[in-house]
Amino acid sequence: MRLPPDYVAAIKEAAREAFGEGAVVRLFGSRVRDDLRGGDIDLHVETDPLDDEWRARGTFEDVLFRLIEPQKVDVIVTQRGGTPRAFEQIAYRDGIVL
């Protein structure tokens, strides 16, 4: 996994503040492969039902970019109990829980 420990801690803190204590965050995509370089940070966040997903996403980015340098981060949010879409299936299959 190609994320420094301080980035992992920042992502987990931002997810907890934005999506709640029950949020599960997975890193997927190129950053899970140690043999590659670069790439954006692809995250899958599994949550309990949200009142306002877009507000939670905004909070997540605000908190995250206060803690780490702003960069390209793609976030997929899945509410528990739904049918996983294609990218969500990839995240469940290949992702690493942070």
N, C-alpha and C positions, 0 to 999 in steps of 0.2 A: 504494500500500500504506500502510495507516494503522497502522504500528507504529514507535515510535521505535527508533533504532539500538541503544540499550542493552537494549531488550526483545528484539530479534532476537538479540543476542549472548547474552543470558541463556537464551533458548529453545534455542539451539544448544548451549550448554554443558550445560544440563540434559539434553538429549537424548543427548549424547555420554556423559555420566556414567551415565545410566540405561539406555540402549539399545545403547551401544557406538559405536565409531568409524564403523561402516558405516551408521548410521542416517541417513535422509534425511527432513527435516522440510519439510512444505508448509503454508503458510498458505492457508486458503480461506474462503469465506463472505463476510460483509459487510465484513470488514477489508481485503479486497483491493481494494475499491472506494473511490476517493478522494472520490467525490461523496456518500457517506453519512456518518453520524455515529454514534458509539457502537457498541454491539454487543459480544458476547463474542468471545473469541479462539478460532477454530476451527483446530485443528492436525491434520494427518495425519502420522503417523510410520511410515515404512516401515523394517522391521528384518530382520536375519537371524533365523533361528529363536531363540526365547527359551525359557529353562528355566522362568521364572516371570513371565508378562506382568504380573500384578497387582502383584508386588513392584517390577518395573521402573516401572510407572505411579506407584506411591507414591514411589519415589526421584525420578522426574522432577518430580513436584509439590513434594516437599520442597526439592529444589535450586532449582527455578524460583522458589518463593515466598520463598526466602532472598535471591534476587537482585532480584526485583521485588515490587511491592505485590500482595498476594493479590487475586484477582478471578476472574470466571467464565472458565474455560478449558475447552473441550471438546477431548478428545484421542481420535482414532481411531488404533488401532495395527493395521498390516497386516504380516504376516510374508511376506517375498518368496516367490513361487511359488504363492501361493493365488489363488483366483478372487475378484476385487474385488466387494464388495457395493455397493449403490446409493450410499451416501455416499462410499465409496472411489473410485468411478468419477467422482463430482463433483470430489473432491479432485485426482485425477490430471488431469482435464480442465481445471479452472479454477484450481487451486492454483498458488502461487508458491513455488518452492523457496527456503528461507532459507539 
